[in-house]
Amino acid sequence: MWRMSSKSTSCCTAPKPMFRYTGATKRAGHAERDVIWSIAARPSSYKQHGEGSVLYRVKRKIKYTKAQLRAKVEHPFQVIKVRFNHRKVRYRGLEKNTAQLFSLLGLANLMLAKRYLQRAAG
């Protein structure tokens, strides 16, 4: 059976980046955590600098990069939900659900790689 380890295997003590909602840093439960919060900035936070400023362009580029990463991460799950109609988990046992999810993720990877393989073949 596949299990996630509760112990960290990392030898480094550097904080890990976390993707959460915009109010995560203000919550009392997260105040003492050593985490780099990778949260997309609201447009009002960088529009105040003016569209011609360097800070505006840098913040906009960072937001664009985070959105690209999020889209690449979430696209396989969209394929699983839409193409394979896997919208809810049927609790038939953790091993069966895990096996089904892994096979669907593998098929989604093949479907997404199909485009690139067809282009390479000509």
Number of C-alpha atoms within 10 A of each C-alpha: 7 8 7 5 7 6 6 7 7 7 6 8 7 10 11 12 12 12 14 12 11 13 8 15 17 9 9 9 9 11 11 9 10 12 14 13 16 16 17 18 14 12 12 8 10 17 16 10 13 11 12 9 12 11 14 17 16 12 18 18 12 14 17 13 13 15 13 11 10 12 12 10 11 10 13 18 16 16 19 19 14 10 11 12 10 16 11 7 10 10 9 8 8 12 13 13 14 15 13 14 15 12 12 19 16 14 16 20 14 12 14 14 11 12 10 10 11 9 8 8 6 5
